[in-house]
Amino acid sequence: MTIDPHEVHRLRAAVQELSILNEIATAVSSARELNQVVELIIQKCIKHLKVEQGSIMLLDEKKPDKPFQTMVRKVDSKVDVVPYHFGIQLSGWMLKNQKPLVINDFQKDQRFSIAYRKDFNIKSLLSVPLCLKGRMIGVLNIFNKQAKEGFTVEDQRLMCIIASQSAQVIENARLYEEEQILLRMEEELKVAYEIQINLLPKENPQIAGYDIAGKSIPAKEVGGDYYDFIRIDDHHLAICLGDISGKGMPAAMLMANLQATLRGQTLFSTSCKDCLQRSNKLLFQSTDVQKFATLFYGILNTQKNELYYSNAGHDYPFLFSGDKEPRRLETGGTVLGFLENFIFKEQVIPFSPGDLLLVYSDGITEAMNADEEEFGENRLVEVTMKHRDELASTLIEKIIAAVKLHTGDAPQMDDITLVVIKRETL
């Protein structure tokens, strides 16, 4: 019986190929994280195809200006042989053509002009697309075949099989990574939400001759609306309503910082401007320049029936008094945490029987419907005027109901916060 040496060679190559593919599949199946999967694939390609370097470039559809994220995890030489500009050219060619690319002589290849540079260290390359259900998700590259003849047809066929088997594994690892990021974000938002809720007053103040209520409804993406009632003594009550910059945990932590700062400063003085000036300086020194807070801060003197206030860049509250037009409370200054030594102003106003103070966050006035029409100040004033004779807590619910009626099915994009202070009629 005559044995065909070519058939023997073919069978040996097939067995070796199956062994390589099995080794790669076994190694990759034990990894879940994207970095580990990519590293193992590159490592096995460098080992079995005997090349200097390998890389995987993953396509990021969210960044059209930089569609590829290059992940080089294993290099079998001390020099990174893939220049940055060539990496851009290579990824562009693969994105356009989406087929295997073999170059064993760059001097004779006209597709990449950078190959003529003296510092160009790539002698040969083999690139194959990573495709999944007809969609390219990345590129698998290997560079500088150690054998003098360069990359062969068998090398290309093996790389295509590796790419075909690896695409789903890489995509699964990427989806798993995205899922873990989302889970961490959800956990962070949950913690931030709990912080925010726990910092808000548990009950409304009970003061003879006054009806006071507050409420905050956080948006799904936790923001930083904050309101507080701080009892200074038997005749003075501090009222705060602010809006913290940012979302999520940073906003919740800044809210906690602001609350602690205000509560501490309130103990030292019944001057609104002094309290804001010291709080502003402390926030400026303890936060970065991107973090700030708007705040309305008032002190109600229930003995003299007067309201002292200072407004640090917050939406102007409305004071409803008798038949007069609603008055905006504008005196104060800039936002907290922006300028270290800003001098705030304050004002005192009488709080007569029947007067009503409405303090709110921009989650009320800027709430939009499906047509991107804001609720606005005019609607807010109309609803308040219509229900001003009702209890403070009832008025708050009426305003919130009006906002929800206006927005309809549109999602709540920002926190909704209200404080109402009414002096009862004699």
C-alpha positions as CSV (number, residue, x, y, z in Angstrom):
1,M,0.0,0.0,0.0
2,T,1.5,3.3,-1.1
3,I,1.1,6.3,1.3
4,D,0.7,9.6,-0.4
5,P,3.0,12.1,1.5
6,H,0.9,15.0,0.5
7,E,-2.2,13.4,2.1
8,V,-0.1,12.7,5.2
9,H,0.9,16.3,5.4
10,R,-2.6,17.4,4.9
11,L,-3.9,15.2,7.6
12,R,-1.2,16.3,10.0
13,A,-2.0,19.9,9.3
14,A,-5.7,19.3,9.9
15,V,-5.0,17.5,13.2
16,Q,-2.7,20.4,14.3
17,E,-5.3,22.9,13.2
18,L,-8.0,21.2,15.2
19,S,-5.6,21.0,18.2
20,I,-5.0,24.8,18.0
21,L,-8.7,25.6,17.7
22,N,-9.5,23.3,20.6
23,E,-6.8,24.9,22.7
24,I,-8.1,28.4,21.9
25,A,-11.7,27.4,22.6
26,T,-10.8,25.8,25.9
27,A,-8.8,28.8,27.1
28,V,-11.3,31.4,26.0
29,S,-14.3,29.5,27.5
30,S,-12.8,29.9,30.9
31,A,-12.7,33.7,30.7
32,R,-15.7,36.1,31.1
33,E,-14.1,39.5,31.1
34,L,-13.5,41.2,27.8
35,N,-9.8,42.0,28.5
36,Q,-9.1,38.4,29.4
37,V,-10.8,37.0,26.3
38,V,-8.9,39.3,24.0
39,E,-5.6,38.6,25.8
40,L,-6.1,34.9,25.5
41,I,-7.0,35.0,21.8
42,I,-4.0,37.1,21.0
43,Q,-1.7,35.0,23.1
44,K,-2.7,31.8,21.3
45,C,-2.5,33.4,17.9
46,I,1.1,34.6,18.6
47,K,2.1,31.2,19.9
48,H,0.6,29.0,17.2
49,L,1.1,31.2,14.1
50,K,4.6,32.2,15.3
51,V,4.4,36.0,14.9
52,E,5.8,39.0,16.8
53,Q,2.6,40.7,17.7
54,G,-1.1,40.6,17.6
55,S,-4.0,42.9,18.3
56,I,-7.8,43.0,18.3
57,M,-9.5,46.2,17.2
58,L,-13.1,46.3,18.4
59,L,-15.7,48.4,16.6
60,D,-17.4,51.0,18.8
61,E,-20.5,52.2,17.0
62,K,-21.1,54.9,19.6
63,K,-18.0,56.8,18.5
64,P,-18.3,57.4,14.7
65,D,-15.2,59.7,14.8
66,K,-13.1,57.0,16.4
67,P,-14.9,53.7,15.5
68,F,-12.2,51.3,16.6
69,Q,-10.9,50.6,20.0
70,T,-7.5,48.9,19.7
71,M,-6.7,46.3,22.4
72,V,-3.1,45.1,22.2
73,R,-2.7,42.6,24.9
74,K,0.3,40.4,24.0
75,V,3.5,41.3,22.2
76,D,6.3,38.8,21.5
77,S,8.9,41.5,21.0
78,K,10.1,44.5,23.0
79,V,9.0,47.0,20.3
80,D,5.5,48.0,19.5
81,V,5.6,47.5,15.7
82,V,2.2,49.1,15.0
83,P,2.5,52.8,14.5
84,Y,-0.6,54.8,15.5
85,H,-1.2,56.3,12.0
86,F,-0.9,52.9,10.3
87,G,-3.4,51.5,12.8
88,I,-5.8,54.2,11.7
89,Q,-5.2,53.4,8.0
90,L,-5.5,49.6,8.6
91,S,-8.8,50.0,10.5
92,G,-10.2,52.2,7.8
93,W,-9.3,49.7,5.1
94,M,-10.9,46.8,7.0
95,L,-14.0,48.8,7.8
96,K,-14.4,49.6,4.1
97,N,-13.6,46.2,2.6
98,Q,-14.5,43.8,5.4
99,K,-12.4,40.9,4.1
100,P,-9.1,39.2,4.9
101,L,-5.9,41.2,4.2
102,V,-2.5,39.6,3.7
103,I,0.7,41.6,3.0
104,N,4.1,40.0,2.9
105,D,5.9,42.7,1.0
106,F,4.9,46.3,1.9
107,Q,7.3,47.8,-0.6
108,K,5.2,46.3,-3.4
109,D,1.9,47.2,-1.8
110,Q,0.3,50.5,-2.7
111,R,-2.5,50.6,-0.2
112,F,-0.7,52.0,2.7
113,S,1.6,55.0,2.1
114,I,3.0,54.9,5.6
115,A,4.9,51.7,4.8
116,Y,7.6,53.8,3.1
117,R,8.7,55.5,6.4
118,K,12.0,54.4,7.8
119,D,10.6,53.7,11.3
120,F,8.0,51.4,9.9
121,N,8.8,48.0,11.5
122,I,6.0,45.8,10.0
123,K,7.4,43.3,7.6
124,S,4.2,41.3,7.1
125,L,0.6,41.3,8.4
126,L,-2.5,39.2,8.3
127,S,-5.8,40.9,9.2
128,V,-9.2,39.2,9.3
129,P,-12.6,40.7,10.2
130,L,-14.5,39.6,13.2
131,C,-18.0,39.2,11.9
132,L,-21.2,38.2,13.8
133,K,-24.5,37.6,11.9
134,G,-23.2,39.5,8.9
135,R,-22.1,42.5,11.0
136,M,-18.4,43.3,11.6
137,I,-17.6,43.9,15.3
138,G,-13.9,44.2,15.0
139,V,-10.6,43.1,13.4
140,L,-8.1,40.4,14.4
141,N,-4.5,41.3,13.4
142,I,-1.2,39.5,13.6
143,F,2.1,41.0,12.5
144,N,5.6,39.9,11.3
145,K,5.6,36.2,10.6
146,Q,8.8,34.6,11.8
147,A,9.1,32.4,8.8
148,K,10.8,34.1,5.8
149,E,8.1,33.2,3.3
150,G,5.6,35.2,5.3
151,F,1.9,34.4,5.8
152,T,0.5,31.5,3.8
153,V,-3.0,30.6,2.5
154,E,-3.2,28.1,5.4
155,D,-2.4,30.8,7.9
156,Q,-5.2,33.0,6.4
157,R,-7.7,30.1,6.5
158,L,-6.8,29.3,10.2
159,M,-7.1,32.9,11.2
160,C,-10.5,33.1,9.5
161,I,-11.7,30.1,11.5
162,I,-10.3,31.6,14.8
163,A,-12.0,34.9,14.0
164,S,-15.3,33.2,13.2
165,Q,-15.2,31.3,16.6
166,S,-13.9,34.2,18.5
167,A,-16.5,36.8,17.4
168,Q,-19.4,35.4,19.4
169,V,-17.2,35.0,22.5
170,I,-15.9,38.5,22.3
171,E,-19.4,39.9,21.8
172,N,-20.6,37.9,24.8
173,A,-17.8,39.2,26.9
174,R,-18.5,42.8,25.8
175,L,-22.2,42.4,26.5
176,Y,-21.3,41.0,29.9
177,E,-19.1,43.9,30.6
178,E,-21.8,46.4,29.6
179,E,-24.3,44.5,31.8
180,Q,-21.9,44.8,34.8
181,I,-21.5,48.5,34.2
182,L,-25.2,49.0,34.1
183,L,-25.6,47.0,37.3
184,R,-23.0,49.1,39.1
185,M,-24.7,52.2,37.9
186,E,-28.1,51.0,39.1
187,E,-26.6,50.2,42.5
188,E,-25.0,53.6,42.7
189,L,-28.3,55.3,41.8
190,K,-30.1,53.2,44.4
191,V,-27.6,54.3,47.1
192,A,-27.7,57.9,45.9
193,Y,-31.5,57.8,46.0
194,E,-31.5,56.5,49.6
195,I,-29.0,59.2,50.6
196,Q,-31.2,61.9,49.0
197,I,-34.4,60.6,50.6
198,N,-32.8,60.2,54.1
199,L,-31.5,63.8,54.0
200,L,-35.0,65.3,53.4
201,P,-37.2,66.2,56.4
202,K,-39.3,63.4,57.8
203,E,-42.1,65.7,58.8
204,N,-43.3,69.2,58.3
205,P,-42.8,71.9,61.1
206,Q,-45.7,72.5,63.4
207,I,-45.8,76.2,64.3
208,A,-48.8,78.1,65.7
209,G,-50.2,80.5,63.2
210,Y,-48.4,78.9,60.2
211,D,-49.0,76.1,57.8
212,I,-45.7,74.8,56.3
213,A,-45.1,71.9,54.0
214,G,-42.4,70.5,51.7
215,K,-42.1,67.7,49.2
216,S,-39.5,66.3,46.8
217,I,-40.0,63.7,44.0
218,P,-36.6,62.6,42.7
219,A,-36.3,61.8,39.0
220,K,-35.3,58.2,38.0
221,E,-31.8,59.5,37.4
222,V,-31.1,60.8,40.9
223,G,-30.4,64.5,40.9
224,G,-29.7,66.8,43.7
225,D,-32.8,68.8,44.8
226,Y,-32.6,69.5,48.5
227,Y,-34.9,71.1,51.0
228,D,-34.8,71.4,54.8
229,F,-36.4,72.9,57.8
230,I,-33.9,73.8,60.6
231,R,-35.3,74.8,64.0
232,I,-33.0,77.5,65.3
233,D,-34.9,78.4,68.5
234,D,-38.5,78.8,69.6
235,H,-39.0,81.8,67.3
236,H,-36.7,81.2,64.3
237,L,-37.1,78.5,61.6
238,A,-34.6,78.3,58.7
239,I,-36.0,77.2,55.4
240,C,-33.8,75.9,52.6
241,L,-34.4,74.7,49.1
242,G,-31.5,74.1,46.7
243,D,-30.5,72.3,43.5
244,I,-27.2,70.5,43.3
245,S,-25.3,70.3,40.1
246,G,-24.8,66.9,38.5
247,K,-26.6,63.6,38.9
248,G,-26.2,60.3,40.7
249,M,-23.8,59.7,43.6
250,P,-21.7,62.9,43.1
251,A,-24.9,65.0,43.5
252,A,-26.1,63.0,46.5
253,M,-22.7,63.4,48.2
254,L,-22.6,67.2,47.5
255,M,-26.2,67.4,48.9
256,A,-25.0,65.7,52.1
257,N,-22.1,68.1,52.3
258,L,-24.4,71.1,51.8
259,Q,-26.9,70.0,54.4
260,A,-24.1,69.4,57.0
261,T,-22.6,72.8,56.2
262,L,-25.9,74.7,56.4
263,R,-27.0,73.0,59.6
264,G,-23.6,73.8,61.1
265,Q,-23.6,77.4,60.0
266,T,-27.2,78.0,61.1
267,L,-26.1,77.5,64.7
268,F,-23.7,80.4,64.6
269,S,-25.9,83.2,63.2
270,T,-29.4,84.2,62.3
271,S,-28.1,86.3,59.4
272,C,-28.9,84.7,56.1
273,K,-26.1,86.4,54.2
274,D,-23.5,85.4,56.8
275,C,-24.6,81.8,56.7
276,L,-24.4,81.8,52.9
277,Q,-21.0,83.4,52.8
278,R,-19.5,80.9,55.2
279,S,-21.2,78.0,53.5
280,N,-20.1,79.2,50.1
281,K,-16.5,79.4,51.2
282,L,-16.5,75.9,52.8
283,L,-18.1,74.4,49.6
284,F,-15.6,76.2,47.4
285,Q,-12.7,74.8,49.4
286,S,-14.1,71.2,49.6
287,T,-15.4,70.7,46.0
288,D,-14.0,71.1,42.5
289,V,-15.0,73.9,40.2
290,Q,-17.6,71.9,38.3
291,K,-19.6,71.3,41.5
292,F,-22.0,74.0,42.7
293,A,-25.4,74.5,44.2
294,T,-28.2,77.0,43.8
295,L,-30.0,77.8,47.1
296,F,-32.8,79.8,48.6
297,Y,-32.1,80.3,52.3
298,G,-34.6,82.0,54.5
299,I,-35.2,82.5,58.3
300,L,-38.8,82.9,59.5
301,N,-39.2,85.0,62.7
302,T,-42.5,83.7,64.0
303,Q,-42.5,86.3,66.8
304,K,-42.1,89.3,64.6
305,N,-43.8,87.6,61.6
306,E,-40.9,88.5,59.3
307,L,-38.9,86.6,56.7
308,Y,-35.2,87.2,56.3
309,Y,-33.8,85.7,53.1
310,S,-30.9,85.5,50.7
311,N,-31.1,83.8,47.3
312,A,-27.9,82.1,46.0
313,G,-28.6,81.8,42.3
314,H,-31.8,79.8,42.8
315,D,-35.1,80.2,40.8
316,Y,-36.9,83.2,42.4
317,P,-39.5,82.1,44.9
318,F,-42.9,83.8,44.7
319,L,-44.5,85.7,47.7
320,F,-48.3,86.0,47.3
321,S,-49.7,88.8,49.5
322,G,-53.3,90.0,49.4
323,D,-54.4,91.1,46.0
324,K,-51.0,92.2,44.9
325,E,-49.1,90.7,42.0
326,P,-46.8,87.8,43.2
327,R,-43.5,89.2,44.2
328,R,-40.2,87.5,43.2
329,L,-37.6,87.2,46.0
330,E,-34.4,88.0,44.1
331,T,-32.0,89.5,46.7
332,G,-28.9,87.5,47.3
333,G,-26.0,86.6,44.9
334,T,-24.4,83.9,42.8
335,V,-24.5,80.1,43.2
336,L,-22.7,78.5,46.1
337,G,-19.2,77.0,45.5
338,F,-18.4,79.2,42.5
339,L,-16.6,82.2,43.9
340,E,-14.8,81.7,47.2
341,N,-15.3,85.2,48.8
342,F,-18.5,86.3,47.3
343,I,-20.5,88.9,49.4
344,F,-24.2,88.0,49.6
345,K,-27.0,90.4,50.3
346,E,-30.1,89.7,52.3
347,Q,-33.6,91.3,52.7
348,V,-36.3,91.3,55.3
349,I,-40.0,91.3,54.4
350,P,-43.1,91.3,56.5
351,F,-45.2,88.1,56.6
352,S,-48.7,89.2,56.9
353,P,-51.8,87.1,57.6
354,G,-52.8,85.2,54.5
355,D,-49.4,85.6,52.9
356,L,-48.0,82.6,51.0
357,L,-44.4,81.8,50.1
358,L,-43.8,79.3,47.3
359,V,-40.2,78.0,46.8
360,Y,-39.6,75.5,44.0
361,S,-36.9,73.9,41.9
362,D,-36.6,74.1,38.1
363,G,-37.9,70.6,37.9
364,I,-41.4,72.3,38.1
365,T,-41.1,75.1,35.6
366,E,-38.9,73.2,33.1
367,A,-41.0,70.1,33.1
368,M,-41.7,69.4,29.4
369,N,-44.5,67.6,27.5
370,A,-44.1,65.6,24.3
371,D,-44.0,68.8,22.3
372,E,-41.0,70.1,24.4
373,E,-43.2,72.8,25.9
374,E,-42.2,73.8,29.4
375,F,-44.7,74.0,32.3
376,G,-43.4,77.5,33.0
377,E,-43.8,80.1,35.7
378,N,-47.1,81.4,34.4
379,R,-48.8,78.0,34.9
380,L,-47.2,77.7,38.3
381,V,-48.6,81.1,39.4
382,E,-52.0,80.3,38.0
383,V,-52.3,77.0,39.9
384,T,-51.1,78.6,43.1
385,M,-53.5,81.5,42.8
386,K,-56.4,79.0,42.2
387,H,-55.6,76.9,45.3
388,R,-53.9,79.3,47.6
389,D,-56.6,79.1,50.2
390,E,-56.1,75.3,50.7
391,L,-53.7,73.7,53.1
392,A,-50.0,74.0,52.2
393,S,-49.7,70.2,51.6
394,T,-52.8,70.2,49.4
395,L,-51.4,73.1,47.3
396,I,-48.2,71.2,46.8
397,E,-50.2,68.1,45.5
398,K,-52.3,70.4,43.2
399,I,-49.1,71.8,41.7
400,I,-47.5,68.4,41.2
401,A,-50.8,67.1,39.6
402,A,-50.8,70.0,37.2
403,V,-47.2,69.4,36.2
404,K,-48.0,65.7,35.6
405,L,-51.0,66.6,33.6
406,H,-48.9,68.9,31.5
407,T,-46.1,66.4,30.8
408,G,-48.4,63.5,30.2
409,D,-46.5,60.3,29.3
410,A,-43.2,62.2,29.0
411,P,-40.6,61.0,31.5
412,Q,-39.7,63.1,34.5
413,M,-36.3,64.5,33.7
414,D,-35.5,66.3,36.8
415,D,-36.3,66.4,40.5
416,I,-39.5,68.1,41.5
417,T,-39.3,70.0,44.8
418,L,-41.6,72.4,46.5
419,V,-41.8,74.3,49.9
420,V,-45.0,76.3,50.8
421,I,-45.2,78.6,53.8
422,K,-48.6,80.1,54.7
423,R,-49.4,82.5,57.5
424,E,-52.9,81.7,58.7
425,T,-55.5,84.5,58.6
426,L,-56.6,86.0,61.9
